[in-house]
Amino acid sequence: MRRIYVVMIVLFGILVLTGCSMIQSEEEAIQHAGEAAEKQFHADDAAEANQELDILSMYVPAGLEVDKEEASNIILKDGSQTYIVFYNELEGPKSKLSYKAAAAKEDEALLLETFEDKDKFGYIRIMPADEEDKYELQLGVGGVKITTYTPKSSMEDDAEAMMKMSRSIAFENRESASE
């Protein structure tokens, strides 16, 4: 009978340790989000547009729906999570205008990284949010930026999806008015 208790305690201990190792720290979640954004930024091909809107077409991941379309903004929803897509048709894919605005709060940012190649400029910014276990996640490529509030557990997936969306509507065939 004692052996059964010892085996149960050992198994319980293993389960607890395994479960604890699967929980990401804030630093790990932020690092993984930055890596996911960078990987998507440098991916060979931008995601193919699957949503035709009044002014543009863009890639919208499964589960997200266009809630509202306004001049310069598109509101996407996934249940209670909102994604705000801002675009400026006058800014090309190398524009740093959105990044400069994001960098104005650099001291408060948990992460602010830039990515660049010969055709485009992008960034990711992660800020603490007022809500517990939520973070403000903002990504941009050129004249496009997308912002959402995300929990730590979804940060990496959201960063990847948002960079895919940002790249899909980057104004690739336009000369940037301000680079």
C-alpha positions in Angstrom: 0.0 0.0 0.0 2.9 2.4 0.8 4.3 1.8 -2.7 1.1 2.9 -4.3 1.3 6.2 -2.4 4.9 6.7 -3.2 4.3 6.0 -6.9 1.3 8.4 -6.9 3.3 11.2 -5.2 6.1 10.7 -7.7 3.7 10.8 -10.6 2.0 13.9 -9.2 5.4 15.6 -8.8 6.3 14.8 -12.4 3.0 16.2 -13.6 3.5 19.4 -11.6 7.0 19.9 -12.9 6.0 19.2 -16.5 3.1 21.6 -16.2 5.3 24.4 -14.7 7.9 24.0 -17.5 5.2 24.6 -20.1 4.2 28.0 -18.7 6.1 30.7 -20.5 7.6 33.6 -18.7 6.8 37.1 -19.8 10.4 37.5 -21.2 10.0 34.2 -23.2 6.7 35.2 -24.6 8.0 38.6 -25.7 11.1 37.0 -27.2 9.1 34.4 -29.1 6.7 37.1 -30.4 9.7 39.1 -31.7 11.2 36.1 -33.4 7.8 35.1 -35.0 7.4 38.7 -36.4 10.9 38.7 -37.7 10.5 35.3 -39.4 7.3 36.5 -41.1 8.8 39.8 -42.1 11.7 38.0 -43.9 9.5 35.2 -45.3 10.0 34.8 -49.1 6.4 35.5 -50.1 3.8 37.6 -48.5 0.5 35.9 -47.6 -1.9 35.9 -50.5 -4.8 38.3 -50.1 -8.1 36.5 -49.3 -10.3 39.5 -48.5 -11.4 42.1 -50.9 -12.4 45.4 -49.2 -13.5 48.7 -50.7 -10.1 50.3 -50.8 -7.7 47.3 -50.7 -7.3 43.6 -50.5 -5.5 41.8 -47.7 -4.9 38.5 -46.1 -7.2 37.9 -43.1 -6.4 34.8 -41.0 -9.1 32.2 -40.3 -11.3 33.2 -37.4 -11.0 37.0 -37.9 -13.8 38.9 -39.5 -14.0 42.4 -40.9 -16.1 44.3 -38.4 -15.8 47.8 -39.8 -14.1 49.5 -42.7 -13.3 53.2 -42.5 -11.0 55.6 -44.3 -7.5 54.5 -43.3 -8.7 51.9 -40.7 -10.1 48.4 -40.8 -11.4 46.8 -37.6 -11.1 43.1 -37.4 -12.7 40.9 -34.7 -12.0 37.4 -33.3 -14.6 37.0 -30.6 -13.8 39.6 -28.0 -10.3 40.4 -29.4 -10.1 43.5 -31.7 -7.4 44.2 -34.2 -7.1 47.7 -35.6 -5.5 48.0 -39.0 -4.3 51.4 -39.9 -3.0 52.1 -43.4 -1.7 55.2 -45.2 -1.7 54.9 -48.9 0.8 57.7 -49.2 3.4 55.8 -47.3 5.3 53.1 -49.1 6.8 49.8 -47.7 10.0 51.5 -46.7 8.3 54.2 -44.7 9.3 54.6 -41.1 6.5 57.0 -40.1 4.5 54.5 -38.0 7.7 53.2 -36.4 8.8 56.7 -35.4 5.5 57.3 -33.7 5.8 53.9 -31.9 9.4 54.7 -30.9 8.2 57.8 -29.1 7.2 55.5 -26.3 10.5 53.5 -26.4 11.1 53.9 -22.7 7.8 52.2 -21.8 8.2 49.4 -24.4 8.9 45.8 -23.3 10.1 45.2 -26.9 10.8 47.5 -29.8 12.6 45.9 -32.7 13.0 46.8 -36.3 13.4 44.7 -39.4 14.6 45.9 -42.8 15.5 44.5 -46.2 16.0 46.2 -49.6 12.2 46.4 -50.2 10.6 47.1 -46.9 10.9 48.3 -43.3 9.0 46.8 -40.4 8.8 46.8 -36.6 7.2 45.2 -33.6 6.4 47.0 -30.3 5.1 45.3 -27.2 3.8 47.5 -24.3 2.3 46.6 -21.0 -1.4 47.1 -20.9 -3.7 48.2 -18.1 -5.5 44.8 -18.0 -3.9 42.0 -16.1 -2.0 39.5 -18.3 -2.6 41.7 -21.4 -0.1 43.4 -23.7 -0.4 46.0 -26.4 1.0 44.4 -29.5 1.7 46.6 -32.5 3.4 45.6 -35.8 3.9 47.5 -38.9 5.4 47.4 -42.4 5.8 50.7 -44.2 2.5 52.6 -44.2 0.6 49.8 -42.5 0.4 49.1 -38.7 -1.8 46.7 -36.8 -2.6 46.9 -33.0 -4.3 44.5 -30.6 -4.3 43.7 -26.9 -3.3 40.1 -26.4 -2.6 37.8 -23.5 0.9 36.4 -23.0 -0.2 33.0 -24.1 -1.3 34.3 -27.6 1.4 36.8 -28.2 3.5 34.7 -30.5 0.6 33.6 -32.7 -0.8 37.1 -32.8 2.6 38.5 -33.8 2.9 36.0 -36.6 -0.6 36.6 -37.9 -0.3 40.4 -37.7 3.0 40.4 -39.6 1.4 38.3 -42.3 -1.5 40.7 -42.5 0.8 43.8 -42.5 2.9 42.4 -45.3 -0.1 41.4 -47.4 -1.3 45.0 -47.7 2.1 46.7 -47.9 2.1 49.0 -50.8 4.7 47.0 -52.7 4.3 48.7 -56.1 4.3 52.2 -54.9 7.2 54.6 -54.4 7.2 55.8 -50.8 6.4 59.5 -50.4 8.5 59.5 -47.2 11.1 56.9 -46.4 
